[in-house]
Amino acid sequence: MGSSPSHSEEPSEDSPESNIYKWYANILTRTSIVLESPEKDISRLDRHGQGVIHYAVNSGNIEVLEYLLATMGNALSLDQPDICNFSPLHSASANGHAEMVKWLIKKGADVNAVGGRHRHTPLHVSARSGNLDVIKALVEGGANINEADTEGRTVLTLAVSQGNEECVKYLLDLGARVNHEEHGEITALRLAVFGGNVPVVRLLLEKGARIVHSHHLMHSAVMNNSLEIIQMLLESGGLVNARDDEGGTPLMVACSRKNIPLARYLISRGADANHVSHVDGKTALHVCAMEVRESKAASQLVELLVTNGADMNFSSYQGLPLHYSIVMDNKAVATKMVQLGADVNLKDERIIFDALSFAMRYADLELVKIIIFAGFKLSNMRCDPWQMRKEQIDAKCEFLHYVKTNPLSLKELSRIVVRRQLGCRDLLGSLAKLPLPPIIQKYIALEIL
């Protein structure tokens, strides 16, 4: 007499086997409900507009589809759209089921059917998922690689936006339109540069992608800190001094990003350190005064610009760079410009303030001292310092009063004379060539007051 299975051989309530049994029982129950429904109509759609064919496609079960076609015949449409107007072929493409895609196409599914509010084809959907095997199956089945959706996006631009190098290369080799523009003047190259995708940018340029200067590709590459892309763009006709919508150049962007290596490279390729924005009147020095607050970066950028021709004494309608940096409360930039030889006595006739008046109002005592020791003529001061006092006892006013009543020492006067002789073109470079002890050089450079 056979013995019944012991209790330990039965699946426990929480065992994996029990969960599988429950899942399978649930499937059978739901299936029986469909089959025993009053209509007994297996072609009914759910609330998403999907029928049995969509579920079979999503499961990747070609055998079930073969059975359904054999059983239902013409009653089953392979192009049955769901509530969003996506066909089963769209679903197979989105799921990356290459074999299912091939089977559907072989059975007559419309390879260029459009669905969704953007009217995407299955090829658009596959480009977004980045499955090269599916893309190949669709193309070999007759899909149009240059079809655009309602936003003007093609399969190529979608593949580029996903950063899929293999798909992009495949589409380009097939002749996809490399210079097609989406709505908003978006091209494949613009997307690749914005995404910082070096291999894709290289592929597009090799296939003849045009550099449209109004797309500000150089600026985007600088913002992405991509030296390779900048080099490729310049070699392909990009302009090193191209202006963006605000009149800024790639060099200005590099300065605002405190990217000294890129700024140095752009200058080596001909970037104009004196370019003036036609929108707000800023130069690269103005940009440093506004954006670069870290002392070391500010000092290095200002010195890089000045030693490569930036005119510290040029006045735009933003004012003199020195005055602007003081007003912006950027002590590091203002100090470096004075050390490099900016003319502290230069006047901007459009405003009543001079360098010292600005410093008395906006800066600290140290910058006031630097401006005076750089050779500021007190007779040029247009404002009454005592009226600018913020406190009853103001160290800046006290120091200015002391300087007015006590002439500068011979050592201080000699420093002013030497600095004037060296000029502002490359003051520190010229100073470094003099056979002077380091401490004297620092004194003349205003590093020691």
C-alpha positions as CSV (number, residue, x, y, z in Angstrom):
1,M,0.0,0.0,0.0
2,G,1.5,3.3,-1.1
3,S,2.1,5.9,1.5
4,S,0.9,9.5,1.0
5,P,3.4,12.3,0.7
6,S,4.6,13.6,4.1
7,H,3.7,17.1,5.1
8,S,7.3,18.2,4.6
9,E,7.2,17.3,0.9
10,E,4.3,19.8,0.2
11,P,5.3,23.4,-0.7
12,S,5.0,25.7,2.2
13,E,2.8,28.8,2.1
14,D,5.7,31.1,1.4
15,S,7.9,28.8,-0.7
16,P,8.9,29.7,-4.3
17,E,7.0,26.7,-5.5
18,S,3.8,27.9,-3.8
19,N,4.1,31.3,-5.4
20,I,4.5,29.7,-8.9
21,Y,1.4,27.5,-8.3
22,K,-0.6,30.6,-7.2
23,W,0.6,32.6,-10.3
24,Y,-0.3,29.7,-12.7
25,A,-3.7,29.2,-11.0
26,N,-4.4,32.9,-11.4
27,I,-3.5,32.8,-15.1
28,L,-5.8,29.8,-15.6
29,T,-8.6,31.5,-13.7
30,R,-8.3,34.7,-15.8
31,T,-8.1,32.7,-19.0
32,S,-11.2,30.8,-18.1
33,I,-13.0,34.0,-17.4
34,V,-12.2,35.2,-20.9
35,L,-13.1,31.9,-22.6
36,E,-16.3,31.5,-20.6
37,S,-17.4,35.1,-21.0
38,P,-20.9,35.5,-22.5
39,E,-19.4,36.9,-25.7
40,K,-16.7,34.2,-25.9
41,D,-14.8,36.7,-28.0
42,I,-11.1,36.3,-27.7
43,S,-10.5,39.4,-30.0
44,R,-11.9,41.7,-27.3
45,L,-9.7,44.6,-26.3
46,D,-8.7,45.7,-22.7
47,R,-9.0,49.2,-21.4
48,H,-5.7,50.1,-23.1
49,G,-7.0,49.0,-26.5
50,Q,-4.8,45.9,-26.5
51,G,-6.0,42.5,-27.5
52,V,-4.6,39.0,-27.4
53,I,-2.1,39.7,-30.2
54,H,-0.6,42.6,-28.2
55,Y,-0.1,40.3,-25.2
56,A,1.4,37.6,-27.3
57,V,3.8,40.0,-28.9
58,N,4.8,41.5,-25.6
59,S,5.5,38.0,-24.2
60,G,7.7,37.3,-27.3
61,N,5.8,34.0,-28.0
62,I,5.8,33.4,-31.7
63,E,4.2,30.0,-31.3
64,V,1.1,31.5,-29.7
65,L,0.9,34.0,-32.6
66,E,1.2,31.2,-35.1
67,Y,-1.6,29.4,-33.4
68,L,-3.8,32.5,-33.2
69,L,-3.3,33.2,-36.9
70,A,-4.1,29.6,-37.8
71,T,-7.2,29.6,-35.6
72,M,-8.6,33.1,-36.2
73,G,-7.4,33.8,-39.7
74,N,-8.5,37.2,-41.0
75,A,-10.3,38.0,-37.8
76,L,-6.9,38.8,-36.3
77,S,-5.1,41.9,-37.6
78,L,-1.3,42.2,-37.1
79,D,-1.7,46.0,-37.4
80,Q,-4.3,46.2,-34.7
81,P,-3.6,49.6,-33.0
82,D,-4.0,50.1,-29.2
83,I,-5.5,53.1,-27.6
84,C,-2.4,55.2,-28.4
85,N,-2.5,54.0,-32.0
86,F,0.7,51.8,-31.5
87,S,0.7,48.6,-33.4
88,P,2.1,45.2,-32.2
89,L,5.2,45.9,-34.3
90,H,5.7,49.1,-32.3
91,S,5.5,47.0,-29.1
92,A,8.0,44.3,-30.4
93,S,10.4,47.1,-31.5
94,A,10.2,48.8,-28.1
95,N,10.8,45.5,-26.3
96,G,13.9,44.7,-28.4
97,H,12.4,41.4,-29.8
98,A,14.3,41.2,-33.1
99,E,12.9,37.8,-34.0
100,M,9.4,38.9,-33.3
101,V,9.9,42.0,-35.4
102,K,11.1,39.8,-38.3
103,W,8.2,37.5,-37.9
104,L,5.6,40.3,-37.9
105,I,7.1,41.9,-41.0
106,K,7.2,38.5,-42.7
107,K,3.5,38.1,-42.0
108,G,2.7,41.5,-43.5
109,A,2.8,44.0,-40.6
110,D,3.1,47.6,-41.8
111,V,6.7,48.4,-41.1
112,N,6.1,52.2,-41.5
113,A,2.9,52.4,-39.4
114,V,2.8,55.5,-37.2
115,G,1.5,55.8,-33.7
116,G,1.4,57.9,-30.6
117,R,0.9,61.7,-30.5
118,H,4.3,62.2,-32.2
119,R,3.4,59.7,-35.0
120,H,6.4,57.5,-34.4
121,T,7.2,54.6,-36.7
122,P,8.5,51.3,-35.2
123,L,12.0,52.5,-36.4
124,H,11.6,55.6,-34.2
125,V,10.7,53.5,-31.3
126,S,13.6,51.1,-31.8
127,A,16.0,54.1,-32.1
128,R,14.9,55.3,-28.7
129,S,15.6,51.9,-27.2
130,G,18.9,51.6,-29.0
131,N,18.6,48.0,-30.2
132,L,20.7,47.6,-33.4
133,D,19.3,44.2,-34.2
134,V,15.8,45.5,-34.2
135,I,16.8,48.5,-36.3
136,K,18.4,46.3,-38.9
137,A,15.4,44.0,-39.0
138,L,13.1,47.0,-39.6
139,V,15.4,48.5,-42.3
140,E,15.7,45.2,-44.1
141,G,11.9,45.0,-43.9
142,G,11.6,48.3,-45.8
143,A,11.4,50.9,-43.0
144,N,12.1,54.5,-44.1
145,I,15.2,55.7,-42.2
146,N,14.4,59.4,-43.0
147,E,10.8,59.4,-41.8
148,A,10.3,62.4,-39.5
149,D,7.8,62.6,-36.6
150,T,5.6,65.6,-35.7
151,E,8.5,67.3,-34.0
152,G,10.7,66.8,-37.1
153,R,12.8,64.1,-35.3
154,T,14.3,61.4,-37.5
155,V,15.6,58.0,-36.5
156,L,19.2,59.4,-36.7
157,T,18.5,62.3,-34.4
158,L,16.8,60.0,-31.9
159,A,19.8,57.6,-32.0
160,V,22.2,60.5,-31.5
161,S,20.2,61.8,-28.6
162,Q,20.5,58.3,-27.0
163,G,24.2,58.4,-27.6
164,N,24.2,55.1,-29.4
165,E,27.4,55.1,-31.6
166,E,26.7,51.7,-33.3
167,C,23.2,52.7,-34.3
168,V,24.3,56.1,-35.6
169,K,27.1,54.6,-37.7
170,Y,24.7,52.0,-39.2
171,L,22.2,54.7,-40.1
172,L,24.8,57.0,-41.5
173,D,26.3,54.2,-43.6
174,L,22.8,53.6,-45.0
175,G,22.5,57.3,-46.1
176,A,20.5,58.8,-43.3
177,R,20.2,62.6,-43.8
178,V,23.0,63.9,-41.6
179,N,22.0,67.6,-41.8
180,H,18.2,67.2,-41.2
181,E,16.9,69.8,-38.8
182,E,14.2,69.1,-36.2
183,H,11.9,71.9,-35.1
184,G,13.9,74.5,-33.2
185,E,16.9,74.2,-35.6
186,I,18.1,71.0,-33.8
187,T,20.5,68.8,-35.9
188,A,22.2,65.5,-35.1
189,L,25.5,67.3,-34.7
190,R,24.0,69.8,-32.3
191,L,22.6,67.0,-30.2
192,A,25.9,65.2,-30.2
193,V,27.9,68.2,-29.2
194,F,25.5,69.2,-26.5
195,G,25.7,65.6,-25.2
196,G,29.5,65.7,-25.3
197,N,29.6,62.5,-27.3
198,V,33.0,62.5,-28.9
199,P,32.7,59.4,-31.1
200,V,29.3,60.4,-32.5
201,V,30.5,63.9,-33.2
202,R,33.4,62.4,-35.1
203,L,31.1,60.1,-37.1
204,L,28.8,63.0,-38.1
205,L,31.6,65.3,-39.2
206,E,33.1,62.5,-41.2
207,K,29.8,62.1,-43.0
208,G,29.5,65.8,-43.9
209,A,27.6,67.3,-41.0
210,R,27.5,71.1,-41.4
211,I,28.6,73.4,-38.6
212,V,25.9,76.0,-38.3
213,H,27.4,79.0,-36.4
214,S,24.0,80.1,-35.0
215,H,23.8,76.7,-33.2
216,H,26.8,77.9,-31.0
217,L,28.5,74.5,-31.1
218,M,31.8,75.8,-29.9
219,H,30.1,77.3,-26.8
220,S,28.4,74.0,-26.0
221,A,31.7,72.1,-26.3
222,V,33.4,74.6,-24.0
223,M,30.6,74.2,-21.4
224,N,31.0,70.5,-21.6
225,N,34.8,70.8,-21.2
226,S,35.4,68.7,-24.3
227,L,38.7,69.6,-25.8
228,E,38.4,66.9,-28.4
229,I,35.1,68.2,-29.7
230,I,36.5,71.7,-29.8
231,Q,39.5,70.5,-31.9
232,M,37.2,68.6,-34.3
233,L,34.9,71.6,-34.7
234,L,37.8,74.0,-35.4
235,E,39.3,71.6,-37.9
236,S,35.9,71.3,-39.6
237,G,35.3,75.1,-40.0
238,G,34.1,76.2,-36.6
239,L,34.9,79.8,-35.6
240,V,37.0,80.3,-32.5
241,N,35.5,83.8,-32.1
242,A,31.9,82.8,-32.8
243,R,29.3,84.9,-30.9
244,D,26.4,83.4,-29.1
245,D,23.0,85.2,-28.7
246,E,24.4,87.3,-25.9
247,G,27.5,88.3,-27.8
248,G,29.8,86.1,-25.9
249,T,32.7,84.0,-27.4
250,P,33.9,80.5,-26.5
251,L,36.8,82.2,-24.6
252,M,34.3,84.1,-22.5
253,V,32.5,80.9,-21.7
254,A,35.8,79.2,-20.7
255,C,36.6,82.2,-18.4
256,S,33.1,82.0,-16.8
257,R,33.7,78.3,-16.2
258,K,37.1,79.0,-14.7
259,N,38.5,76.6,-17.3
260,I,42.1,77.8,-17.6
261,P,43.4,75.0,-19.9
262,L,40.6,75.5,-22.4
263,A,41.1,79.3,-22.3
264,R,44.7,78.8,-23.0
265,Y,44.0,76.4,-25.9
266,L,41.4,78.8,-27.4
267,I,43.9,81.7,-27.3
268,S,46.5,79.5,-28.9
269,R,44.0,78.9,-31.8
270,G,43.4,82.7,-32.2
271,A,40.7,83.6,-29.7
272,D,40.5,87.4,-29.3
273,A,41.1,88.4,-25.7
274,N,39.7,91.8,-26.5
275,H,36.4,90.8,-28.1
276,V,33.5,93.0,-26.9
277,S,30.0,91.6,-26.6
278,H,27.7,93.6,-28.8
279,V,24.9,93.0,-26.4
280,D,26.2,93.9,-22.9
281,G,29.6,95.4,-23.7
282,K,31.6,92.9,-21.7
283,T,35.1,91.7,-22.5
284,A,36.7,88.5,-21.2
285,L,38.1,90.6,-18.3
286,H,34.6,91.8,-17.4
287,V,33.5,88.2,-17.4
288,C,36.3,87.2,-15.0
289,A,35.3,90.1,-12.7
290,M,31.7,89.0,-12.6
291,E,32.1,85.2,-12.6
292,V,35.4,84.2,-11.2
293,R,35.6,84.6,-7.4
294,E,38.2,82.0,-6.5
295,S,41.5,83.9,-5.9
296,K,43.9,81.5,-7.7
297,A,41.7,80.9,-10.7
298,A,41.0,84.7,-11.0
299,S,44.7,85.5,-10.9
300,Q,45.7,82.9,-13.5
301,L,42.9,83.8,-15.9
302,V,43.5,87.6,-15.7
303,E,47.3,87.1,-16.2
304,L,46.6,84.7,-19.1
305,L,44.3,87.2,-20.8
306,V,46.6,90.2,-20.2
307,T,49.8,88.5,-21.3
308,N,47.9,87.5,-24.5
309,G,46.9,91.0,-25.4
310,A,43.8,91.8,-23.3
311,D,43.6,95.6,-22.9
312,M,43.0,96.4,-19.2
313,N,42.5,100.1,-20.1
314,F,39.8,99.6,-22.7
315,S,36.5,101.1,-21.8
316,S,33.2,99.7,-23.1
317,Y,29.8,100.7,-21.9
318,Q,30.3,98.4,-19.0
319,G,33.1,100.7,-18.0
320,L,36.8,100.0,-17.4
321,P,37.6,96.4,-16.4
322,L,39.3,97.6,-13.2
323,H,36.4,99.8,-12.2
324,Y,34.0,97.0,-13.0
325,S,35.8,94.5,-10.9
326,I,35.8,96.8,-7.9
327,V,32.1,97.4,-8.2
328,M,31.6,93.7,-8.5
329,D,33.5,93.3,-5.2
330,N,36.0,91.0,-6.9
331,K,39.1,91.9,-5.1
332,A,41.2,89.1,-6.7
333,V,40.6,90.3,-10.2
334,A,41.0,94.0,-9.3
335,T,44.2,93.3,-7.4
336,K,45.7,91.3,-10.2
337,M,44.9,93.9,-12.8
338,V,46.6,96.6,-10.8
339,Q,49.6,94.3,-10.2
340,L,49.8,93.7,-14.0
341,G,49.8,97.4,-14.7
342,A,46.3,98.6,-15.2
343,D,46.2,102.5,-15.3
344,V,44.8,103.4,-11.9
345,N,44.5,107.1,-13.0
346,L,42.4,106.4,-16.1
347,K,39.1,108.2,-16.1
348,D,35.8,107.1,-17.5
349,E,34.1,110.3,-18.5
350,R,30.6,108.7,-18.5
351,I,30.7,108.3,-14.7
352,I,31.9,110.5,-11.9
353,F,33.9,107.9,-10.0
354,D,37.6,107.0,-10.4
355,A,39.4,103.9,-9.3
356,L,40.1,105.1,-5.8
357,S,36.6,106.5,-5.3
358,F,35.2,103.1,-6.3
359,A,37.6,101.3,-3.9
360,M,36.7,103.6,-1.1
361,R,33.0,102.8,-1.5
362,Y,33.1,99.0,-2.5
363,A,36.5,97.6,-1.5
364,D,38.6,97.0,1.6
365,L,41.6,98.8,2.9
366,E,44.1,96.5,1.2
367,L,42.8,97.3,-2.3
368,V,42.8,101.0,-1.4
369,K,46.5,100.8,-0.5
370,I,47.3,98.8,-3.7
371,I,45.7,101.5,-5.9
372,I,47.5,104.3,-4.1
373,F,50.9,102.5,-4.1
374,A,50.4,101.8,-7.8
375,G,50.6,105.5,-8.4
376,F,47.1,107.0,-8.1
377,K,47.2,110.8,-8.1
378,L,45.1,111.9,-5.2
379,S,44.2,115.1,-7.1
380,N,42.3,112.9,-9.5
381,M,39.9,111.7,-6.8
382,R,36.5,113.1,-7.6
383,C,34.6,112.2,-4.4
384,D,35.0,113.5,-0.9
385,P,36.2,110.4,1.1
386,W,34.7,111.8,4.3
387,Q,31.3,111.8,2.8
388,M,31.7,108.1,1.9
389,R,32.4,107.0,5.4
390,K,30.3,104.1,6.6
391,E,31.4,104.4,10.2
392,Q,32.6,107.1,12.5
393,I,36.1,105.6,12.5
394,D,36.8,104.4,9.0
395,A,40.3,102.8,8.4
396,K,40.2,103.7,4.7
397,C,39.5,107.3,5.4
398,E,42.1,107.4,8.1
399,F,44.7,105.9,5.7
400,L,43.8,108.3,2.9
401,H,44.1,111.2,5.3
402,Y,47.5,110.0,6.4
403,V,48.7,109.7,2.8
404,K,47.5,113.2,2.0
405,T,49.4,114.7,4.9
406,N,52.5,112.5,4.7
407,P,54.2,112.2,1.3
408,L,55.1,108.7,0.0
409,S,58.6,107.5,0.9
410,L,61.4,107.4,-1.7
411,K,61.1,103.6,-1.8
412,E,57.4,103.9,-2.6
413,L,57.9,106.6,-5.2
414,S,60.7,104.5,-6.8
415,R,58.3,101.6,-7.1
416,I,55.8,103.8,-9.0
417,V,58.5,105.0,-11.4
418,V,59.8,101.6,-12.1
419,R,56.3,100.2,-12.8
420,R,55.6,103.1,-15.2
421,Q,58.7,102.4,-17.1
422,L,57.9,98.7,-17.4
423,G,54.4,99.6,-18.8
424,C,51.3,97.5,-18.7
425,R,51.7,95.3,-21.7
426,D,53.6,92.6,-19.8
427,L,54.7,94.2,-16.6
428,L,55.3,91.0,-14.7
429,G,57.1,89.4,-17.6
430,S,59.3,92.4,-18.0
431,L,59.9,92.5,-14.3
432,A,61.0,88.9,-14.2
433,K,63.7,89.6,-16.7
434,L,65.3,92.2,-14.5
435,P,68.4,91.1,-12.4
436,L,66.6,91.9,-9.1
437,P,66.3,89.8,-5.9
438,P,63.0,88.0,-5.5
439,I,61.9,90.2,-2.6
440,I,62.4,93.4,-4.7
441,Q,60.5,91.9,-7.6
442,K,57.6,91.1,-5.3
443,Y,57.7,94.6,-3.9
444,I,57.6,96.2,-7.3
445,A,54.8,93.8,-8.3
446,L,52.7,95.0,-5.3
447,E,52.7,91.6,-3.8
448,I,54.4,93.2,-0.8
449,L,53.0,96.6,0.1
